[in-house]
C-alpha cells in the first residue's frame, strides 16, 4: 500500500514548482494549513520560487493576515481563481491594481466543480450565475482590467432549449489540505475541524489531473487506530504529510481561538447573557428582517449583518426551535460566529460537507436567505461583490440567492459615518452616512432583479429606516421607521425615486426598543 512521506513544512514547500496550479482548502482561517503556507511564502521571499503560480480556492481563506494572504506577492502569483477576498486586503490590492489575473466563481459552484472534475465530467453545469457578473455575456467573472482579454473559464450552453452556465475544469498540480489526525498509513480525519468543507472532492479532482496532495495534520497516530468512518481522506491519495509543530499558532480551529470543542460538535454549551446583542443599527435591521419568517422555515445567513445578528436574535427571542438556521459551510442550528470567524457555530445539531450543503441551496433552496448588500438600483439589481476598488468576490451569495424562495437583503441605508440613536421606540439620525447605497447604476450585478421577477422570487431590502419590496414595477418602498422624515431621510438619500406603496406603513416600534425581546415569536406564529 502506498504511504505518504512525512516531512517538514519547508520540505513540503520545496515540492511546489514554478508555474503550477495550487488548490487550497479552507474558509476564513478554518482548516488553513499555516505551517505549509508559511513555508511556501518563506521559500519565495528567500529564493524567488515558486513563482507564476495559479491559486485556486472556493472560499475566502484568510483573517486579513494569514491563510492565502501568504501567496499575495507580485511575481509569486500570476493568476487567482477564487470565490471571495473580503478578508484578504493584500490580495484585493493585487487584483485592483492589475498585478495578477483574477477570476471569481460562485463558492458553491466552485466546491461542486471539484466533484465534476474528479469524475471526469466536462465541467459544472447549472443555472446558477446566469444574468450575473459571472455570466460570460456580462463579465465572465473577470475581476480586473487585465483579465478582460484573458480566456473565459465559463461559457453558456443550451440543453433542451434552456440556457445553462458551464464552469470549466481547472487542472490541478497540487492540493493542500488539513486534518486533525493522520495515521502512519496517511489516513486523515477532520475530528477537531470546525467545518467539513470539500476536502475529499478537491483531493480526487487533483488526482484526476495527476497532481500531488499535501496534508497538514495536528497529530500523528498509529496505523489502524482511526475509526474507518472518521477517515475523511484515505492515505492512498496523500503524497506528503506535515505534522504541525506549533498547533496553537499554525493549526488554529479559527482566528479567535486555537480550539473549542463546542465548535466541532464535541460538546453543547449554555447560551450566556454575553450572547445577547446590544441595540444597534445592525440589530434593528436583523430584527426587521426576521419578521419575514414563518414557523418551520429553513433560513440561511450570509456574511456581514446577517451572520453577526440573526443567530443571537433567534436565541434571545426564544424561537430557535420554530425555524431552522443554516450556514453555507454546512451548519444546521446553533449560534454562528461572524466576522473573521464566519462559517462556524456552537451547539449546531448537524454539520454537512460544504459541497453537499450546496446541493440543497442549488436544488430545493431555502425558504428565506439573509444577505448583505452594497448597492441597489431601481430594478432590484444588487451589487455585493465589487465595492469601489475592492473586488470582494461572490462567496456563496450567487448560489444561495438564485434558488432561495425569499431573499432578504440587510444593509444600512447609507454607509461611511452613519450614526443613529433610539429613544421612545423611534429612530433618530444623528449623523448621515456619506456613501449612497441606492444608486442609478450599480458597479457589478451580483443579483439580477429581472431574473428574480421572472421566476416569481420574493425579495425584500431591509434597512434601519426603510423596507423595500421588489415588485413587478420595480423597487417599492413599503415601510418607514418611526421618527424618520420620508423626504429628508429617505428620498434625498437615494439617486433614484422608488415606487412608494399606496399602503406605506410604519415599521414596528418594538424594533427600536432595548427592553428585552421584541416579540418575534408571536409575530411569526401569528402568520400560521
C-alpha positions as CSV (number, residue, x, y, z in Angstrom):
1,X,0.0,0.0,0.0
2,X,1.3,3.5,-0.9
3,X,2.2,5.6,2.1
4,X,2.7,9.4,2.2
5,X,6.1,10.8,3.0
6,X,6.2,12.6,6.3
7,X,8.2,15.8,6.1
8,X,8.6,19.3,7.4
9,X,6.8,22.4,6.1
10,X,10.0,23.5,4.5
11,X,10.4,20.2,2.6
12,X,6.7,20.4,1.5
13,X,7.3,23.9,0.2
14,X,10.1,22.6,-2.0
15,X,7.7,20.3,-3.8
16,X,5.8,23.2,-5.4
17,X,7.2,24.0,-8.8
18,X,7.1,27.3,-10.7
19,X,4.0,27.9,-12.9
20,X,2.0,25.3,-11.0
21,X,-1.7,25.4,-10.2
22,X,-2.3,25.0,-6.5
23,X,-5.7,24.5,-4.8
24,X,-6.0,25.3,-1.1
25,X,-9.0,24.1,1.0
26,X,-10.4,26.2,3.9
27,X,-12.7,29.0,4.9
28,X,-11.7,32.2,6.7
29,X,-8.8,30.7,8.8
30,X,-10.7,27.4,9.4
31,X,-8.6,24.5,8.1
32,X,-5.8,26.8,6.9
33,X,-2.6,24.8,6.5
34,X,-0.5,27.6,8.0
35,X,2.7,25.5,8.5
36,X,2.8,24.7,4.8
37,X,1.6,28.1,3.5
38,X,4.1,30.0,5.6
39,X,6.9,27.7,4.4
40,X,5.9,28.3,0.7
41,X,5.9,32.1,1.3
42,X,9.3,32.0,3.1
43,X,10.8,30.0,0.2
44,X,9.5,32.5,-2.3
45,X,10.8,35.5,-0.4
46,X,14.2,33.9,0.0
47,X,14.7,32.4,-3.5
48,X,12.0,33.8,-5.8
49,X,10.5,30.3,-6.2
50,X,7.8,29.1,-6.6
51,X,6.7,31.8,-9.0
52,X,4.0,32.5,-11.5
53,X,1.5,30.3,-9.6
54,X,-2.2,29.9,-10.3
55,X,-4.0,29.8,-6.9
56,X,-7.4,28.1,-6.8
57,X,-9.8,28.4,-3.8
58,X,-13.5,28.1,-3.4
59,X,-14.0,30.1,-0.2
60,X,-12.4,33.2,1.3
61,X,-9.4,31.8,3.1
62,X,-7.9,34.5,5.4
63,X,-8.3,36.5,8.5
64,X,-6.8,39.7,6.9
65,X,-3.3,38.4,7.8
66,X,-2.9,34.6,7.4
67,X,-4.3,32.0,5.0
68,X,-3.8,32.6,1.3
69,X,-2.5,36.0,2.1
70,X,0.8,34.2,2.1
71,X,0.5,34.0,-1.7
72,X,-0.2,37.7,-2.1
73,X,3.1,38.7,-3.8
74,X,3.5,40.1,-7.2
75,X,5.7,37.5,-9.1
76,X,4.8,34.7,-6.8
77,X,1.2,34.7,-8.1
78,X,0.2,35.0,-11.8
79,X,-3.5,34.1,-11.6
80,X,-6.1,33.7,-8.9
81,X,-9.4,31.8,-9.4
82,X,-11.3,32.2,-6.2
83,X,-14.7,32.7,-4.5
84,X,-14.1,35.6,-2.1
85,X,-11.4,38.0,-1.0
86,X,-13.3,40.2,1.6
87,X,-10.8,39.3,4.3
88,X,-7.7,39.4,2.1
89,X,-6.6,43.1,1.7
90,X,-3.3,42.2,0.1
91,X,-4.9,40.0,-2.5
92,X,-7.6,42.7,-3.2
93,X,-4.8,45.2,-3.8
94,X,-3.1,42.9,-6.3
95,X,-6.4,42.4,-8.1
96,X,-7.5,46.1,-8.0
97,X,-4.0,47.2,-9.3
98,X,-4.0,44.7,-12.2
99,X,-0.9,42.9,-10.8
100,X,-2.5,39.4,-11.3
101,X,-5.2,37.9,-13.5
102,X,-8.3,37.4,-11.3
103,X,-11.4,35.3,-11.8
104,X,-14.3,34.9,-9.4
105,X,-16.7,32.0,-9.4
106,X,-19.6,31.4,-7.0
107,X,-18.4,29.5,-4.0
108,X,-20.9,26.6,-4.2
109,X,-20.4,26.0,-7.9
110,X,-16.6,26.0,-7.2
111,X,-16.9,23.4,-4.4
112,X,-19.0,21.2,-6.6
113,X,-16.8,21.8,-9.6
114,X,-14.2,19.7,-7.8
115,X,-16.7,16.9,-7.8
116,X,-17.3,17.3,-11.5
117,X,-13.5,17.4,-12.2
118,X,-12.9,14.3,-10.0
119,X,-15.5,12.4,-12.1
120,X,-14.0,13.4,-15.4
121,X,-17.1,15.5,-16.4
122,X,-16.9,18.4,-18.9
123,X,-17.4,20.9,-16.0
124,X,-20.2,22.0,-13.6
125,X,-23.5,22.6,-15.5
126,X,-26.0,24.8,-13.7
127,X,-28.3,27.8,-14.0
128,X,-26.6,29.5,-11.1
129,X,-24.8,32.6,-12.3
130,X,-27.0,33.4,-15.3
131,X,-27.6,37.1,-15.5
132,X,-24.9,38.0,-13.0
133,X,-21.3,39.2,-13.4
134,X,-20.0,35.6,-13.8
135,X,-22.2,35.2,-17.0
136,X,-19.6,35.3,-19.9
137,X,-22.0,37.7,-21.7
138,X,-21.6,40.2,-18.9
139,X,-18.2,39.9,-17.3
140,X,-17.4,36.2,-17.1
141,X,-16.2,36.5,-13.5
142,X,-13.2,38.6,-14.6
143,X,-12.5,41.0,-11.8
144,X,-10.0,43.5,-13.2
145,X,-8.9,45.1,-16.5
146,X,-6.1,42.8,-17.5
147,X,-8.3,39.7,-17.1
148,X,-10.8,41.1,-19.6
149,X,-8.7,39.8,-22.6
150,X,-7.8,36.5,-20.9
151,X,-9.5,33.3,-21.8
152,X,-13.0,32.6,-20.4
153,X,-13.4,30.0,-17.8
154,X,-17.2,29.9,-18.1
155,X,-19.5,29.6,-21.1
156,X,-23.2,29.4,-21.9
157,X,-24.5,26.1,-23.2
158,X,-28.0,25.0,-24.3
159,X,-29.7,21.8,-23.2
160,X,-33.3,21.1,-24.2
161,X,-33.7,24.7,-25.4
162,X,-32.7,26.1,-22.0
163,X,-29.6,28.1,-21.2
164,X,-27.1,26.9,-18.6
165,X,-23.8,28.0,-17.2
166,X,-20.8,25.7,-17.7
167,X,-18.0,26.2,-15.3
168,X,-14.9,24.7,-16.9
169,X,-12.5,22.2,-15.2
170,X,-9.3,23.6,-13.8
171,X,-6.4,21.1,-14.0
172,X,-4.6,21.0,-10.6
173,X,-1.0,20.3,-9.9
174,X,-1.2,20.4,-6.1
175,X,-3.9,20.4,-3.5
176,X,-3.1,21.5,0.1
177,X,-5.5,20.2,2.8
178,X,-5.7,20.0,6.6
179,X,-6.9,17.5,9.1
180,X,-6.7,16.6,12.8
181,X,-5.3,13.1,13.0
182,X,-3.2,11.2,10.4
183,X,-2.1,7.7,10.9
184,X,1.1,6.1,9.7
185,X,-0.6,4.9,6.5
186,X,-1.7,8.5,5.8
187,X,-5.4,8.1,6.6
188,X,-6.6,11.6,7.6
189,X,-9.5,12.6,9.8
190,X,-11.0,16.0,10.5
191,X,-12.4,15.5,14.0
192,X,-11.5,18.9,15.5
193,X,-12.0,20.9,12.4
194,X,-14.9,23.4,12.7
195,X,-16.1,22.6,9.1
196,X,-16.1,19.6,6.9
197,X,-15.5,21.6,3.7
198,X,-14.9,19.9,0.3
199,X,-11.7,18.2,1.2
200,X,-12.2,14.8,-0.5
201,X,-13.7,16.1,-3.8
202,X,-10.7,18.5,-4.1
203,X,-8.3,15.7,-3.4
204,X,-9.9,13.4,-6.0
205,X,-10.0,16.3,-8.6
206,X,-6.3,16.8,-8.1
207,X,-5.6,13.1,-8.5
208,X,-7.7,13.1,-11.7
209,X,-5.2,15.5,-13.2
210,X,-2.1,13.7,-11.9
211,X,-1.5,16.2,-9.1
212,X,0.0,15.8,-5.7
213,X,-1.8,16.1,-2.4
214,X,0.0,17.7,0.6
215,X,-1.7,17.4,4.0
216,X,-1.1,19.2,7.3
217,X,-2.3,17.4,10.5
218,X,-2.3,18.1,14.2
219,X,-1.4,14.6,15.4
220,X,0.2,11.5,14.0
221,X,-1.2,8.2,15.3
222,X,-0.5,4.5,14.9
223,X,-1.9,2.8,11.8
224,X,-5.3,1.3,12.4
225,X,-6.3,3.5,15.3
226,X,-8.7,5.7,13.3
227,X,-12.3,4.6,13.0
228,X,-12.9,3.8,9.4
229,X,-16.0,6.1,9.3
230,X,-14.0,9.0,10.6
231,X,-11.4,8.9,7.8
232,X,-12.0,11.9,5.5
233,X,-9.2,11.1,3.0
234,X,-7.7,7.6,2.6
235,X,-4.0,7.6,2.8
236,X,-3.5,6.3,-0.8
237,X,-4.5,9.8,-2.0
238,X,-2.0,11.7,0.1
239,X,1.6,12.2,-1.2
240,X,3.1,14.2,1.6
241,X,2.2,14.9,5.2
242,X,3.3,17.6,7.6
243,X,2.7,17.4,11.3
244,X,2.2,21.0,12.6
245,X,4.9,21.7,15.2
246,X,3.0,24.7,16.7
247,X,-0.8,24.0,16.7
248,X,-1.5,27.0,18.9
249,X,-0.4,29.3,16.2
250,X,-0.4,27.4,12.9
251,X,-3.3,24.9,13.3
252,X,-5.9,27.1,14.9
253,X,-9.5,26.0,14.8
254,X,-10.4,29.5,13.8
255,X,-9.0,33.0,14.0
256,X,-10.2,33.8,17.5
257,X,-9.2,30.7,19.4
258,X,-7.0,27.6,18.8
259,X,-9.6,25.1,19.9
260,X,-13.1,25.0,21.5
261,X,-14.9,21.6,21.5
262,X,-18.3,23.4,21.1
263,X,-17.5,24.4,17.6
264,X,-16.7,20.9,16.2
265,X,-19.7,19.3,17.9
266,X,-17.9,17.6,20.8
267,X,-20.0,19.4,23.5
268,X,-23.0,21.7,23.8
269,X,-22.7,24.8,26.0
270,X,-25.4,27.1,27.6
271,X,-26.3,30.3,25.8
272,X,-25.0,33.1,28.1
273,X,-26.0,36.6,28.7
274,X,-23.0,37.7,26.7
275,X,-24.7,36.3,23.6
276,X,-27.5,38.9,23.8
277,X,-26.6,41.8,21.5
278,X,-26.9,45.4,22.5
279,X,-29.4,47.6,20.5
280,X,-27.6,48.9,17.4
281,X,-28.4,49.7,13.8
282,X,-27.4,46.1,12.8
283,X,-29.7,44.6,15.4
284,X,-32.6,46.7,14.3
285,X,-32.0,45.6,10.7
286,X,-31.8,41.9,11.8
287,X,-34.9,42.1,13.9
288,X,-37.0,43.6,11.0
289,X,-35.5,41.0,8.5
290,X,-36.5,38.1,10.8
291,X,-40.1,39.3,10.8
292,X,-40.3,37.8,7.3
293,X,-40.0,34.3,8.8
294,X,-42.8,31.8,9.3
295,X,-42.8,28.8,11.6
296,X,-40.9,25.8,10.2
297,X,-39.0,27.9,7.7
298,X,-35.4,26.9,6.9
299,X,-33.2,30.0,6.6
300,X,-29.7,30.8,5.5
301,X,-27.5,33.6,6.8
302,X,-24.7,35.2,4.7
303,X,-21.7,37.2,5.8
304,X,-21.9,40.7,7.3
305,X,-25.0,41.8,9.2
306,X,-27.0,38.6,8.8
307,X,-24.4,36.3,10.2
308,X,-23.5,38.7,13.0
309,X,-27.0,39.2,14.3
310,X,-29.5,36.6,13.1
311,X,-28.4,33.7,15.3
312,X,-28.1,35.8,18.5
313,X,-31.5,37.4,17.9
314,X,-33.2,34.0,17.3
315,X,-31.7,32.8,20.6
316,X,-32.7,35.9,22.5
317,X,-36.3,35.7,21.2
318,X,-36.5,32.0,22.0
319,X,-37.6,31.0,18.5
320,X,-34.6,28.7,17.7
321,X,-36.9,25.7,17.7
322,X,-39.5,27.3,15.5
323,X,-37.2,27.7,12.5
324,X,-34.1,26.0,11.2
325,X,-30.9,28.1,10.7
326,X,-28.3,27.1,8.2
327,X,-24.9,28.5,7.0
328,X,-23.2,27.7,3.7
329,X,-20.4,25.9,5.4
330,X,-22.8,23.1,6.2
331,X,-24.2,24.3,9.6
332,X,-27.7,23.4,10.8
333,X,-28.8,25.1,14.0
334,X,-26.7,26.6,16.7
335,X,-25.3,30.1,17.2
336,X,-23.0,31.1,14.4
337,X,-19.9,33.3,14.8
338,X,-19.4,36.2,12.4
339,X,-16.7,38.5,11.0
340,X,-13.3,36.8,10.7
341,X,-14.8,33.6,12.2
342,X,-17.7,33.4,9.7
343,X,-18.8,29.8,8.9
344,X,-18.6,28.2,12.3
345,X,-21.2,27.8,15.1
346,X,-21.5,26.4,18.6
347,X,-24.4,24.0,19.5
348,X,-25.1,23.1,15.9
349,X,-27.0,19.8,15.5
350,X,-25.6,18.9,12.1
351,X,-22.6,19.8,10.0
352,X,-22.6,18.7,6.4
353,X,-19.8,18.7,3.9
354,X,-19.5,22.1,2.1
355,X,-20.3,20.8,-1.4
356,X,-23.2,18.7,-0.1
357,X,-24.8,21.8,1.5
358,X,-24.9,23.5,-1.9
359,X,-26.9,20.6,-3.3
360,X,-29.7,21.8,-1.0
361,X,-29.2,25.5,-1.7
362,X,-29.0,24.9,-5.5
363,X,-31.8,22.4,-5.6
364,X,-34.8,22.8,-3.3
365,X,-33.5,26.1,-2.0
366,X,-34.0,27.6,1.5
367,X,-37.3,29.3,2.5
368,X,-35.6,32.6,3.3
369,X,-32.0,33.8,2.9
370,X,-30.5,36.8,4.6
371,X,-27.7,38.5,2.6
372,X,-25.8,41.7,2.8
373,X,-25.7,44.3,0.0
374,X,-23.6,47.2,-1.1
375,X,-25.5,48.8,-3.8
376,X,-29.1,48.6,-5.1
377,X,-30.8,50.1,-8.2
378,X,-34.4,50.8,-9.1
379,X,-34.8,47.4,-10.8
380,X,-33.8,45.5,-7.7
381,X,-30.3,44.6,-9.0
382,X,-27.9,44.2,-6.2
383,X,-24.1,44.6,-6.0
384,X,-22.4,42.8,-3.1
385,X,-19.3,41.6,-4.9
386,X,-17.3,44.7,-6.0
387,X,-17.5,47.8,-3.9
388,X,-15.4,50.7,-5.1
389,X,-11.9,49.4,-5.8
390,X,-12.3,46.4,-3.6
391,X,-13.1,43.2,-5.5
392,X,-14.6,41.2,-2.6
393,X,-16.0,38.4,-4.7
394,X,-19.1,36.3,-4.6
395,X,-18.7,33.8,-1.8
396,X,-21.9,31.8,-1.6
397,X,-24.1,34.9,-2.4
398,X,-25.0,34.0,-6.0
399,X,-25.6,30.3,-5.3
400,X,-27.9,30.9,-2.4
401,X,-29.9,33.9,-3.8
402,X,-30.5,32.1,-7.1
403,X,-32.8,29.5,-5.7
404,X,-34.0,30.8,-2.3
405,X,-37.7,31.2,-2.2
406,X,-37.4,34.6,-0.4
407,X,-34.3,36.8,-0.4
408,X,-34.0,39.5,2.3
409,X,-31.1,41.9,1.8
410,X,-29.9,43.5,5.0
411,X,-27.9,46.8,4.9
412,X,-27.7,50.2,6.5
413,X,-29.4,52.8,4.3
414,X,-26.3,54.8,3.8
415,X,-22.6,54.0,4.6
416,X,-19.5,55.6,5.9
417,X,-20.2,57.6,9.1
418,X,-23.9,56.8,9.7
419,X,-24.8,57.3,13.4
420,X,-28.2,56.7,15.0
421,X,-29.8,56.6,18.4
422,X,-33.0,55.0,19.7
423,X,-35.4,56.9,22.0
424,X,-39.0,56.3,22.8
425,X,-39.2,53.4,20.2
426,X,-38.1,55.8,17.4
427,X,-35.1,56.1,15.2
428,X,-33.0,59.3,15.3
429,X,-30.4,60.0,12.7
430,X,-27.5,61.8,14.5
431,X,-25.2,61.9,11.5
432,X,-26.0,60.8,8.0
433,X,-23.7,58.4,6.1
434,X,-21.7,59.9,3.2
435,X,-22.0,56.8,1.0
436,X,-25.2,56.5,-1.1
437,X,-26.2,52.8,-1.5
438,X,-29.4,53.2,-3.5
439,X,-27.8,54.2,-6.9
440,X,-28.8,54.8,-10.5
441,X,-26.2,52.3,-11.7
442,X,-24.6,49.5,-9.7
443,X,-21.0,48.7,-10.3
444,X,-21.5,44.9,-10.7
445,X,-24.5,42.7,-10.9
446,X,-24.4,40.1,-8.1
447,X,-28.2,39.6,-8.0
448,X,-30.4,40.2,-11.1
449,X,-33.8,41.7,-10.3
450,X,-35.2,40.9,-13.7
451,X,-34.3,37.2,-13.4
452,X,-35.7,37.1,-9.9
453,X,-39.1,38.6,-11.0
454,X,-39.3,36.2,-14.0
455,X,-39.3,33.2,-11.6
456,X,-41.6,34.9,-9.0
457,X,-38.9,35.1,-6.3
458,X,-39.9,37.1,-3.3
459,X,-37.4,39.9,-2.4
460,X,-37.1,42.5,0.4
461,X,-34.4,45.0,1.1
462,X,-34.3,45.9,4.8
463,X,-32.5,48.9,6.3
464,X,-32.7,50.6,9.7
465,X,-35.1,53.3,8.4
466,X,-36.9,51.8,5.4
467,X,-38.1,48.5,3.9
468,X,-38.4,47.9,0.2
469,X,-40.0,45.1,-1.7
470,X,-39.2,44.1,-5.3
471,X,-42.5,44.2,-7.2
472,X,-43.2,43.8,-10.9
473,X,-42.9,47.6,-11.4
474,X,-39.6,47.8,-9.6
475,X,-38.2,48.6,-6.1
476,X,-41.1,49.7,-3.9
477,X,-41.0,51.4,-0.5
478,X,-43.4,49.7,1.9
479,X,-42.3,50.7,5.4
480,X,-40.7,53.7,7.1
481,X,-39.2,53.8,10.6
482,X,-40.9,55.9,13.3
483,X,-39.1,59.2,13.7
484,X,-38.0,59.3,10.0
485,X,-38.9,62.0,7.5
486,X,-39.7,60.5,4.1
487,X,-38.2,63.3,2.1
488,X,-35.2,64.2,4.2
489,X,-34.0,60.8,5.4
490,X,-35.0,58.5,2.5
491,X,-35.8,60.1,-0.9
492,X,-33.0,62.7,-0.6
493,X,-30.5,60.0,0.2
494,X,-31.2,58.0,-3.0
495,X,-30.1,58.5,-6.6
496,X,-33.5,57.4,-7.9
497,X,-37.0,57.8,-6.7
498,X,-38.6,54.4,-5.7
499,X,-42.1,53.4,-6.2
500,X,-44.0,54.4,-3.0
501,X,-46.6,51.9,-1.9
502,X,-50.1,53.3,-1.5
503,X,-50.2,51.2,1.7
504,X,-47.0,52.7,3.1
505,X,-46.7,51.6,6.7
506,X,-44.7,52.4,9.8
507,X,-42.0,49.9,10.9
508,X,-42.9,48.1,14.2
509,X,-41.8,50.5,17.0
510,X,-40.8,47.5,19.1
511,X,-37.8,47.0,16.8
512,X,-36.3,50.2,18.3
513,X,-36.7,49.2,22.0
514,X,-33.9,47.8,24.1
515,X,-36.3,46.4,26.8
516,X,-35.6,42.8,26.0
517,X,-37.1,40.6,23.3
518,X,-39.4,42.5,20.8
519,X,-41.9,39.7,20.3
520,X,-40.6,37.8,17.2
521,X,-42.1,34.5,18.4
522,X,-45.6,36.0,18.5
523,X,-45.1,37.7,15.1
524,X,-44.1,34.5,13.2
525,X,-46.6,32.2,15.0
526,X,-49.5,34.6,14.1
527,X,-48.7,34.0,10.4
528,X,-49.8,30.4,10.6
